[in-house]
């Protein structure tokens, strides 16, 4: 199997360094509902369904960006971990990836 599409092994260490703090911070965000004021900004909402208001499909709304930042960090770091080569790529690992 050709493994040209895999990242170098050093990306696995970078992925773990990013994943662990972002995962812990994500859990803390869910438990304590942290929303720092400096991350509040106006963003485009493609679907906005406010309670007791009209349904709008494209509008500008105020939103805190912390949950998006945490989500992107978790997805990128997990991708680094999953798509990095192992130190020793043998036939068993090749078959598992296939």
Secondary structure, 3 states (H helix, E strand, C coil): CCCCCCECCHHHHHHHHHHHHHHHHHHHHHHHCCCCHHHEEEEEECCEECCCCCEECCEEEEEECHHHHHHHHHHHHHHHHHCECCCCCCHHHHHHHC
